[in-house]
Amino acid sequence: MTTAETKTTEISTVDALWVLIQSQSKRVRQALTKRLIAEQAKQKSPRISDITQTAGYKAAMDDVKHGRVYHAENVEDMMKQILG
């Protein structure tokens, strides 16, 4: 009796997906690309419907509340305030 040697090759999930994507038609690849780009854009800039819930708004309102906001009367006044 002879024994056969079997070689198993590990294929990463990314490589398997890449082969699957590359085997699709050009239209399918383009649709997948559009979907990926849209998902990335959505993750980068989450939509907040109420601006008053953002950290920047809360910090700005805290500045106003504590008198850290200065209104310049004109450009010269503004430059004096900025440059000291």
Order of alpha helices (4+ residues) and beta strands (2+ residues): alpha-alpha-alpha-alpha
